[in-house]
Amino acid sequence: MDAATTVRHKIPFKAVGNLPAPDDLPAPMIFVPMFHPFGRTEYGSVRVMDEDHSDRKTNYSFTPMNPQDGWTEWMAIGWEDCEIGRITVSGRGPNKKTYLWDIFIAHDGDPHREFWGWRVEKLRPAPGQ
């Protein structure tokens, strides 16, 4: 994978799902907890850091599931407001390359009528690889 790939993939809150996989690698499996306005997270979760304030965390998180088939070094950065957010998740694949997933997060309106969760929009290699 040399360039960004547009993807349309959803993972609802409170669900386990796979991130789209690059270069015939195994798809990394993650758990996406419910958006929590006070930043409650479960053991082993990765908190999303605020892109404007490096010393703060957003209220978003995710948990890499085991076994990860060689996926390591998970990190995430982004922003949130009361209805939506955008984050970039990075992970190092079994081929020792780092990949980035650009994700839109929705938590506005009625969750019974509208999708609440992650919309994975783009998969790309980290710059300089």
Backbone hydrogen bonds, N-H to C=O, Kabsch-Sander energy under -0.5 kcal/mol:
donor,donor_aa,acceptor,acceptor_aa,energy
5,T,123,L,-3.2
7,V,121,E,-2.4
9,H,120,V,-1.6
11,I,118,W,-2.3
13,F,116,W,-1.6
14,K,32,V,-2.2
15,A,12,P,-0.7
15,A,32,V,-1.2
17,G,30,I,-2.6
19,L,28,P,-2.8
25,L,22,P,-2.4
30,I,17,G,-3.1
31,F,63,T,-2.4
32,V,15,A,-2.6
36,H,59,N,-1.1
39,G,36,H,-2.3
45,S,42,E,-1.8
46,V,62,F,-3.9
47,R,45,S,-0.6
48,V,60,Y,-2.2
49,M,47,R,-0.6
49,M,76,A,-2.4
50,D,56,R,-2.5
51,E,78,G,-2.7
56,R,53,H,-2.5
58,T,48,V,-3.6
62,F,46,V,-1.5
63,T,31,F,-2.4
65,M,29,M,-2.5
71,W,68,Q,-1.8
72,T,92,R,-2.4
75,M,90,S,-2.0
77,I,88,T,-1.9
78,G,49,M,-2.4
79,W,86,R,-2.5
81,D,84,I,-2.5
85,G,105,I,-1.7
86,R,79,W,-1.6
87,I,103,I,-2.5
88,T,77,I,-2.8
89,V,101,W,-2.3
90,S,75,M,-3.0
91,G,99,Y,-1.9
92,R,72,T,-3.1
93,G,91,G,-0.6
93,G,97,K,-3.1
96,K,93,G,-2.2
99,Y,91,G,-2.6
100,L,124,R,-3.5
101,W,89,V,-2.6
102,D,122,K,-2.6
103,I,87,I,-2.9
103,I,101,W,-0.5
104,F,119,R,-2.4
105,I,85,G,-3.2
106,A,117,G,-2.3
107,H,83,E,-2.5
113,R,110,D,-1.7
114,E,110,D,-2.5
117,G,106,A,-1.6
118,W,11,I,-3.1
119,R,104,F,-2.8
120,V,9,H,-3.0
120,V,118,W,-0.6
121,E,102,D,-2.9
121,E,119,R,-0.5
122,K,102,D,-1.4
123,L,5,T,-2.4
124,R,100,L,-2.6
126,A,98,T,-2.6
129,Q,126,A,-1.1
